[in-house]
């Protein structure tokens, strides 16, 4: 090698040395640049990942760091560039980031609150600037509100926004105004989907009538939420009657002025032998705040006697001891009671004599048969009273066939007409029964389908006959005659519905909200249950498994819940109180890592509003029962359809759901 080198001149050697040094320097520089590029890229990517920024792609070109991607907004782009600039020199950064176009501003939620009192109407809320066709404008709503309270200008705090109104806004606003017109003391909150009515009625009967009418008037597609309260009734006279006889201890009528008084009275009755939970009306009109004290003392006294009745009519107290009570016991109990009763009460006490309590030569009877026929027999004072009694009976028993077979007797005792008319008025409150009027007693016997009838009869007789007068009320409640008791409660309806769902699931065709033809029998069975139920607030919840995107599952579950709601409506079910809600994959009842678990998560649930959803244990049993019975299984994956479904389309009868038997 050395001889070869010696052959080159010094100039040639110098040139070769220079070239070799240049190659070495270029190689070192290139290697250094590669190291810097790699370290810079890794440092930037690590910092971005640490901050949760996954929409940026990092590339290096020599000392330059190039950033590309689409930022959700300008603030996110600026933050990302600053983060990279804190790691490397800003002069090395090449910003190639784009910014996603701004989404359209969401239309506001229009809502109006209307408050009506004796002082006028107040309007608060946000309305569309331009009213839709047929819908009330802000000016028209204010004029309609002013017409409800003539002479009092409504307080208008309405605002408007220039956005289109939802489809059901006009109907909901019209209905809200109609509800305000019917309810002088109310607050009505209106949105496009929900109308909430809070009001005070004059009586329980008016409350029921208003609720019925408002439900009938509620527009389709708008949920109605009612909260109408009725004030405590005014009881005149303030009446209570407690009886102890061979049938046991019971109330014929019970009234209390406060919750505390009601508890005290019922506790005293239970101590005297009353079983169950008797009705005791809380109302207004008590003659004294010491009402409960007097009632408790008298019930205890009657329990000590062991037989008889006590009747309160305001401050008048009538105690009738049974014929089996000894004179000594009667004198002891009555003496203690007269001393212990509050000053506001006046006591009249009688010891019934054996074999004479229901005897007497003069009597008037009336019988009311189940087919609506009324027969009047016995004695009346004169022809004028006979005509008056006949006319009164035809009015009291409206629509019934009245047969009058009475005779005139001028020797009847004083007050006879009042006793007859009071007895007929009391008899009109039963479905079938009889009336006996004698000089010493008035007795009403019968069967009724109203739990309040016996109390009202007692109130009528005690008020009309006066203090110290004897009467008997032998009226029995028959649940078979009660139209309200025949209806199942909302809780019973919900339990029946969930028993059906536990046995057989509602299935859908794969990846759609179309109900499978195999699910028609279960929907028919559900409709049969719901059509016999009273109006109630119920939620139909749709649930999916975790396959697919979260947003797609949410949309699919909502569409499936709405499909069930529409299917029930098509089967003549009243859906005015029902809502369809999709929960997607957010409420699983099983793991999503197996076919069995995913199948259990795909479900429809019926839940009463304000009640908890069914426990997972119930669903587990239902799933096992479904599989064991060979029922149709929902095998469709939770993937939203590619096309938006406005309304589920019918499936041909000859095409079954995939995976069903």
C-alpha positions in Angstrom: 0.0 0.0 0.0 2.8 2.4 0.9 4.6 2.0 -2.4 1.3 2.8 -4.2 0.8 5.9 -2.1 4.4 7.1 -2.8 3.7 7.0 -6.5 1.1 9.9 -6.0 2.2 13.4 -5.8 1.7 15.5 -2.7 -1.0 17.5 -4.5 -2.9 14.3 -5.3 -2.6 13.1 -1.8 -3.9 16.3 -0.4 -7.0 16.1 -2.7 -7.7 12.6 -1.7 -7.5 13.4 2.0 -9.9 16.3 1.5 -12.4 14.1 -0.3 -12.2 11.5 2.4 -12.7 14.1 5.1 -15.7 15.5 3.3 -17.3 12.1 3.0 -16.8 11.4 6.7 -18.3 14.8 7.7 -21.3 14.4 5.4 -22.0 10.9 6.9 -21.8 12.3 10.4 -24.1 15.2 9.5 -26.6 12.9 7.9 -26.6 10.6 10.8 -27.0 13.4 13.2 -30.0 14.8 11.3 -31.7 11.4 11.3 -31.2 11.2 15.1 -32.6 14.7 15.6 -35.6 14.0 13.3 -36.4 10.8 15.2 -36.0 12.3 18.6 -38.0 15.4 17.7 -40.9 13.3 16.2 -41.1 11.0 19.2 -40.9 13.9 21.7 -43.8 15.7 19.9 -45.9 12.6 19.6 -45.5 11.7 23.2 -46.5 15.2 24.4 -49.6 15.2 22.2 -50.6 11.8 23.3 -50.2 12.9 27.0 -52.6 15.7 26.4 -55.2 13.5 24.6 -54.7 15.1 21.2 -55.1 12.3 18.6 -56.1 14.2 15.5 -52.5 15.4 14.6 -50.1 13.5 12.3 -46.4 14.4 12.9 -43.7 14.1 10.2 -40.1 15.3 10.2 -38.0 16.6 7.3 -34.5 17.4 8.4 -34.9 19.9 11.2 -38.5 20.7 10.2 -41.5 19.2 12.1 -44.6 19.2 9.9 -48.0 19.0 11.6 -51.1 17.9 9.7 -54.7 17.1 10.6 -58.1 18.7 11.3 -58.6 20.6 14.6 -62.2 20.6 16.1 -61.9 24.4 16.5 -59.4 27.2 16.3 -58.7 27.2 20.0 -57.7 23.5 19.9 -55.3 24.2 16.9 -53.7 27.1 18.7 -53.2 25.0 21.9 -51.6 22.1 19.9 -49.1 24.4 18.1 -48.1 25.9 21.5 -47.6 22.5 23.0 -45.2 21.5 20.1 -43.5 24.9 20.4 -42.6 24.2 24.0 -40.6 21.1 22.9 -38.8 22.3 19.8 -37.9 25.7 18.4 -41.0 27.4 16.8 -39.0 28.2 13.7 -38.8 24.5 13.0 -42.6 24.0 13.1 -44.5 23.8 9.8 -48.2 24.3 10.7 -50.4 22.4 8.2 -53.4 22.0 10.5 -57.0 22.6 9.3 -60.0 23.6 11.4 -63.4 21.9 11.2 -66.1 24.2 9.9 -68.3 25.7 12.6 -71.5 23.7 13.0 -74.9 25.4 12.7 -76.1 27.1 15.8 -78.7 24.9 17.5 -82.2 26.3 17.6 -83.3 27.2 21.2 -85.9 25.2 23.2 -89.1 27.2 23.0 -91.2 27.2 26.1 -93.9 29.3 27.7 -95.1 29.4 31.3 -98.6 30.8 31.9 -99.6 31.6 35.5 -103.3 32.5 36.2 -104.5 33.9 39.6 -107.1 36.3 40.8 -104.6 39.1 40.1 -104.5 38.2 36.3 -102.3 36.3 33.9 -98.5 36.3 33.7 -96.7 35.1 30.6 -93.0 34.1 30.7 -90.9 32.3 28.1 -89.3 32.2 24.7 -91.5 31.9 21.5 -90.6 31.8 17.8 -90.4 35.2 16.2 -92.5 34.1 13.2 -95.5 31.9 14.2 -96.1 28.8 12.1 -99.2 28.5 10.1 -102.2 28.2 12.4 -100.1 28.7 15.5 -100.5 31.6 18.0 -98.1 34.5 17.7 -96.8 36.3 20.7 -99.4 39.1 20.2 -102.2 36.7 19.8 -101.3 34.8 22.9 -101.2 38.0 25.0 -104.6 39.0 23.6 -106.1 35.6 24.5 -104.6 35.8 28.0 -106.1 39.3 28.5 -109.5 38.0 27.5 -109.4 35.5 30.4 -109.3 38.3 33.0 -111.2 41.3 31.6 -110.0 44.6 33.0 -106.6 43.2 34.2 -103.8 43.5 31.7 -101.6 40.4 31.6 -97.9 40.7 32.6 -96.1 39.9 29.4 -92.4 38.8 29.9 -92.2 36.9 26.6 -89.2 37.0 24.4 -88.7 35.7 20.8 -86.0 34.2 18.7 -85.8 34.0 14.9 -85.8 30.2 14.5 -88.5 27.9 13.1 -91.0 26.4 15.5 -91.1 22.6 16.1 -93.9 20.7 14.4 -96.0 20.3 17.5 -95.4 23.7 19.0 -98.7 25.3 17.7 -100.9 22.4 18.9 -99.2 22.3 22.3 -99.6 26.1 22.8 -103.3 26.0 21.8 -103.9 23.2 24.3 -102.0 25.0 27.1 -104.1 28.1 26.5 -107.3 26.0 26.6 -106.1 24.4 29.9 -105.5 27.9 31.3 -109.0 28.9 30.3 -110.6 26.0 32.2 -108.5 26.5 35.3 -108.8 29.9 37.1 -106.0 29.0 39.6 -103.3 27.3 37.6 -99.8 27.3 36.1 -99.4 25.8 32.6 -95.9 25.1 31.2 -95.7 24.5 27.5 -93.0 23.0 25.3 -93.3 21.4 21.9 -93.4 17.9 23.4 -94.7 18.3 27.0 -97.5 20.3 28.6 -97.4 20.4 32.4 -100.6 21.6 34.2 -100.5 22.4 37.9 -103.8 23.7 39.3 -106.3 23.8 42.2 -109.9 22.6 41.8 -112.9 23.3 43.9 -113.7 19.7 44.8 -112.6 16.1 44.2 -115.4 15.6 41.7 -114.3 18.7 39.7 -110.7 17.4 39.8 -111.7 14.1 38.2 -113.8 15.9 35.6 -111.0 18.3 34.7 -108.5 15.5 34.4 -110.8 13.5 32.1 -111.5 16.5 29.8 -107.9 17.6 29.6 -106.7 14.1 28.7 -109.4 14.0 26.0 -108.2 17.4 24.6 -104.5 16.7 24.7 -103.1 16.8 21.1 -101.3 13.8 19.6 -97.6 13.8 20.0 -97.7 16.0 23.1 -97.2 14.5 26.6 -99.6 15.8 29.3 -98.5 15.9 32.9 -101.3 16.7 35.3 -101.0 17.8 39.0 -104.5 19.0 40.0 -105.2 19.1 43.7 -108.6 19.4 45.4 -109.1 21.3 48.7 -110.3 19.6 51.8 -114.1 19.2 51.7 -116.3 21.3 54.0 -118.3 18.8 56.0 -121.7 20.1 57.2 -122.7 18.9 59.7 -119.3 17.6 60.9 -120.3 14.0 61.5 -119.0 10.8 63.1 -120.9 7.7 64.0 -119.3 4.7 65.8 -121.2 1.4 66.4 -120.6 -1.7 68.5 -123.0 -4.5 68.0 -123.1 -8.2 67.2 -121.2 -7.6 64.0 -118.3 -6.0 65.9 -117.0 -2.4 66.1 -117.1 -0.2 63.0 -117.5 3.4 61.7 -120.7 4.3 59.8 -119.1 7.7 59.3 -115.8 9.2 60.3 -114.6 12.8 60.0 -111.4 14.5 61.3 -110.1 18.0 61.1 -106.3 17.3 60.9 -104.0 14.4 60.1 -103.1 14.2 63.8 -106.8 14.0 64.8 -107.4 11.3 62.2 -104.5 9.2 63.7 -105.9 9.6 67.2 -109.4 8.6 66.2 -108.3 5.5 64.3 -106.1 4.5 67.1 -109.0 4.7 69.6 -111.2 2.7 67.2 -108.6 0.0 66.8 -108.3 -0.3 70.6 -112.1 -0.7 70.6 -112.0 -3.6 68.2 -112.1 -2.1 64.7 -110.0 -4.1 62.3 -108.4 -3.0 59.0 -108.0 0.6 58.0 -111.4 2.4 58.0 -111.9 5.5 55.9 -111.9 8.8 57.9 -112.3 11.9 55.9 -110.2 15.0 56.8 -112.2 18.1 56.1 -113.2 21.6 57.2 -116.1 22.6 59.5 -115.2 21.1 62.9 -117.0 22.9 65.8 -113.9 22.9 68.0 -110.2 22.1 67.8 -110.9 19.5 70.6 -112.9 17.3 68.2 -110.5 14.4 68.4 -110.4 14.5 72.2 -114.2 14.2 72.4 -114.4 11.4 69.9 -111.6 9.4 71.6 -113.4 9.7 75.0 -116.8 8.7 73.5 -115.4 5.7 71.6 -113.7 4.4 74.8 -116.9 4.8 76.7 -118.9 2.9 74.1 -116.3 0.1 74.1 -116.7 -0.1 77.8 -120.4 -0.5 77.5 -119.9 -3.2 74.9 -123.0 -2.5 72.8 -124.6 0.6 71.2 -123.8 3.6 69.0 -122.5 7.1 69.3 -123.3 9.8 66.8 -121.6 13.2 66.5 -123.3 16.0 64.6 -121.2 19.1 65.1 -121.4 19.7 68.9 -124.3 17.4 69.5 -123.5 13.9 70.7 -126.0 11.1 70.9 -125.2 8.0 72.8 -127.5 5.0 72.5 -126.6 2.0 74.7 -127.7 -1.5 73.6 -130.5 -3.2 75.4 -128.1 -5.7 76.9 -126.3 -2.9 78.9 -127.1 -2.8 82.6 -128.5 0.3 84.1 -125.5 0.5 86.6 -122.9 0.3 83.8 -124.9 2.9 81.7 -125.0 5.3 84.6 -121.3 4.9 85.4 -120.1 5.4 81.8 -122.5 8.2 81.0 -121.6 10.1 84.2 -117.9 9.9 83.5 -118.5 11.0 79.9 -120.6 14.0 80.7 -117.9 15.2 83.1 -115.0 14.5 80.7 -116.4 15.9 77.4 -115.1 19.4 76.3 -117.5 22.3 76.9 -118.3 22.6 73.2 -120.2 19.3 73.2 -123.7 18.4 74.4 -124.4 14.8 75.3 -127.8 13.0 75.0 -127.7 9.4 76.2 -130.4 6.7 76.0 -130.5 3.1 77.3 -132.4 1.0 74.8 -135.2 -1.1 76.3 -135.6 -4.7 75.5 -138.3 -5.7 72.9 -139.4 -2.1 72.4 -136.6 -0.5 70.4 -138.1 -1.2 67.0 -141.8 -1.5 67.8 -144.6 0.9 67.0 -147.9 0.9 65.2 -147.1 3.6 62.6 -144.4 3.0 60.0 -143.3 4.0 56.4 -141.3 1.7 54.2 -139.5 2.0 50.9 -137.7 -0.7 48.9 -135.2 -0.2 46.1 -134.6 -3.3 44.0 -131.6 -4.0 41.9 -133.5 -3.4 38.6 -134.3 0.2 39.6 -137.9 -0.2 41.0 -138.9 1.8 44.1 -142.0 0.8 46.1 -143.4 3.2 48.7 -145.7 1.8 51.4 -147.0 2.8 54.8 -148.5 5.9 56.3 -148.2 9.6 55.6 -149.8 12.6 57.3 -152.0 13.9 54.5 -152.6 14.0 50.7 -150.2 16.9 50.2 -147.4 15.0 51.9 -148.2 11.9 49.8 -147.8 14.0 46.6 -144.6 15.6 47.9 -143.1 12.2 48.9 -144.0 10.8 45.4 -142.4 13.8 43.6 -139.3 13.7 45.9 -138.8 10.0 45.3 -139.0 10.4 41.5 -136.3 13.1 41.7 -134.1 11.2 44.2 -134.3 7.9 42.2 -134.0 9.5 38.8 -134.9 7.0 36.0 -136.4 4.5 38.4 -140.0 3.2 38.4 -141.7 4.6 41.5 -144.8 2.8 42.8 -146.6 4.8 45.6 -148.9 2.6 47.7 -149.3 4.7 50.9 -152.3 5.8 53.0 -153.1 8.9 55.0 -153.0 8.9 58.8 -153.6 12.3 60.5 -152.5 10.8 63.9 -148.9 10.4 63.0 -146.4 12.0 65.4 -144.7 15.5 64.8 -141.7 15.5 62.5 -142.9 12.5 60.5 -142.5 14.2 57.1 -138.9 15.2 57.9 -138.1 11.6 58.9 -139.6 10.1 55.7 -137.9 12.6 53.4 -134.5 12.2 55.2 -134.9 8.4 54.9 -135.6 8.5 51.2 -132.6 10.8 50.6 -130.4 8.3 52.4 -131.9 5.3 50.6 -131.1 6.9 47.2 -127.4 6.5 48.0 -127.5 2.7 47.9 -127.7 0.4 44.9 -130.5 -1.7 46.4 -132.0 -1.8 49.9 -134.9 -0.8 52.1 -136.0 2.0 54.4 -138.0 1.7 57.6 -139.4 4.8 59.4 -141.0 4.6 62.8 -141.7 7.0 65.6 -138.6 5.8 67.5 -136.2 5.0 64.7 -135.2 5.3 61.1 -133.3 2.4 59.6 -131.6 2.2 56.2 -130.5 -1.2 55.0 -128.8 -2.0 51.7 -125.8 -2.7 49.5 -123.7 -0.1 47.8 -120.7 0.1 45.4 -119.4 3.4 47.1 -117.1 3.4 50.1 -118.4 6.8 51.0 -122.2 6.0 50.9 -122.5 4.9 54.5 -120.8 8.0 55.8 -123.0 10.2 53.7 -126.1 8.4 54.9 -125.1 8.9 58.5 -124.4 12.6 57.8 -127.9 13.0 56.3 -129.8 11.3 59.1 -127.9 12.9 61.9 -128.3 16.3 60.4 -132.0 16.0 59.5 -133.4 14.1 62.4 -131.7 16.2 65.1 -129.9 15.4 68.4 -131.1 12.5 70.4 -133.0 10.8 67.6 -132.3 7.1 67.0 -131.4 5.7 63.6 -129.6 2.7 62.2 -127.4 2.3 59.1 -127.0 -1.3 58.0 -125.3 -0.6 54.6 -122.8 -3.1 53.2 -120.1 -2.2 50.7 -119.9 -4.6 47.7 -116.7 -4.2 45.6 -118.5 -5.9 42.7 -120.7 -2.9 42.4 -117.9 -0.3 42.6 -116.9 0.7 39.1 -113.6 2.2 40.3 -112.6 -0.8 42.4 -113.1 -3.0 39.3 -110.2 -1.3 37.5 -106.7 -2.6 38.1 -104.3 -0.2 39.7 -101.4 1.2 37.6 -99.0 -1.0 39.7 -101.1 -4.1 38.9 -101.1 -3.2 35.2 -97.3 -2.7 35.1 -96.8 -6.0 36.9 -99.1 -7.8 34.3 -97.2 -6.2 31.4 -93.8 -7.1 32.8 -95.0 -10.7 33.3 -95.8 -10.9 29.6 -92.4 -9.4 28.7 -90.6 -11.8 31.0 -92.2 -14.7 29.2 -91.8 -13.5 25.6 -89.5 -10.7 24.4 -90.5 -8.2 21.7 -88.2 -8.9 18.8 -87.0 -6.9 15.8 -85.6 -7.6 12.4 -81.8 -7.3 12.3 -80.2 -3.8 12.4 -83.6 -2.1 12.2 -86.5 -0.8 14.3 -89.0 -3.0 12.4 -90.9 -5.3 14.8 -90.7 -8.9 13.8 -93.9 -10.7 12.8 -93.3 -13.3 15.5 -93.7 -10.5 18.1 -97.3 -9.7 17.0 -98.9 -12.1 19.6 -97.1 -10.6 22.5 -98.1 -7.1 21.4 -101.7 -8.2 21.1 -101.5 -9.6 24.6 -100.0 -6.4 25.9 -102.7 -4.3 24.2 -105.3 -6.5 25.9 -103.9 -5.7 29.3 -103.4 -2.0 28.7 -106.8 -1.3 27.2 -108.4 -2.4 30.5 -106.1 -0.2 32.6 -106.8 3.3 33.9 -104.8 6.3 32.5 -101.3 6.2 33.8 -97.8 7.6 33.1 -95.6 4.8 31.7 -92.2 4.8 30.0 -91.3 2.4 27.2 -87.5 2.0 27.3 -85.4 0.6 24.5 -82.0 -1.0 25.2 -79.3 -2.4 23.0 -76.0 -4.3 23.5 -72.6 -2.6 23.1 -71.9 -3.6 19.5 -71.7 -0.7 17.1 -71.2 3.0 17.9 -72.7 4.6 21.0 -74.6 7.2 19.0 -75.9 4.5 16.6 -77.1 2.3 19.5 -78.9 5.3 21.1 -80.7 6.1 17.8 -81.7 2.5 17.3 -83.0 2.0 20.8 -85.1 5.2 20.5 -86.5 4.1 17.2 -87.4 0.6 18.6 -89.1 2.1 21.6 -91.2 4.4 19.3 -92.1 1.4 17.1 -93.5 -0.4 20.1 -95.5 2.8 21.1 -96.9 3.1 17.6 -97.8 -0.6 17.6 -99.8 -0.2 20.8 -101.5 2.8 19.5 -102.5 0.9 16.4 -104.1 -1.7 18.8 -106.4 1.0 20.4 -104.3 1.5 23.5 -104.5 5.0 25.1 -100.9 6.2 24.8 -101.5 9.7 26.0 -99.5 9.0 29.2 -96.8 6.9 27.6 -93.4 8.0 26.4 -90.7 6.2 24.3 -87.1 6.6 25.5 -84.0 5.1 24.0 -81.1 4.3 26.4 -78.8 2.6 23.9 -76.1 0.6 25.6 -76.0 2.7 28.8 -77.9 0.3 31.0 -76.7 -3.3 30.5 -78.1 -6.1 32.6 -75.4 -8.6 31.5 -71.9 -8.6 30.1 -71.5 -7.8 26.4 -68.7 -10.3 25.8 -70.9 -13.2 24.9 -73.9 -13.9 22.6 -76.1 -14.7 25.6 -75.2 -11.5 27.4 -75.7 -9.4 24.4 -79.1 -11.0 23.7 -80.3 -10.2 27.3 -79.2 -6.6 26.9 -81.3 -6.2 23.7 -84.7 -5.6 25.3 -87.8 -3.4 25.7 -88.9 -2.4 29.2 -92.2 -0.9 30.5 -91.7 1.2 33.7 -94.2 3.3 35.6 -93.0 6.9 35.8 -91.5 7.6 39.3 -90.9 3.8 39.9 -87.6 2.0 39.6 -86.8 -0.1 36.6 -87.1 -3.9 37.0 -84.2 -5.5 38.9 -81.5 -7.5 37.0 -82.6 -10.6 38.8 -86.1 -10.4 37.2 -84.5 -10.0 33.7 -82.2 -13.0 34.4 -85.2 -15.1 35.2 -87.0 -13.8 32.2 -84.1 -14.6 29.9 -83.9 -18.1 31.2 -87.6 -18.6 30.9 -87.6 -17.3 27.3 -84.8 -19.6 26.3 -86.5 -22.6 28.0 -89.8 -21.9 26.3 -88.3 -21.8 22.9 -89.6 -18.2 22.3 -88.2 -15.9 19.6 -84.7 -14.6 20.5 -83.5 -11.2 19.4 -80.4 -12.0 17.4 -80.1 -8.7 15.6 -76.9 -6.7 16.3 -77.1 -3.2 17.8 -76.1 -1.4 14.7 -78.1 1.7 13.6 -79.6 1.5 10.1 -77.8 3.4 7.4 -81.0 5.3 6.5 -83.0 7.4 8.9 -86.3 5.7 9.7 -89.2 8.1 10.3 -91.8 5.4 11.0 -91.2 1.6 11.2 -92.3 0.0 7.9 -94.5 -3.1 7.9 -92.8 -6.4 7.1 -94.5 -9.0 4.8 -96.4 -11.7 6.8 -94.5 -14.5 5.0 -91.1 -13.2 5.9 -90.0 -14.1 9.5 -87.2 -12.3 11.5 -83.7 -13.7 11.1 -82.8 -16.2 13.8 -86.4 -16.8 14.9 -88.1 -20.2 14.8 
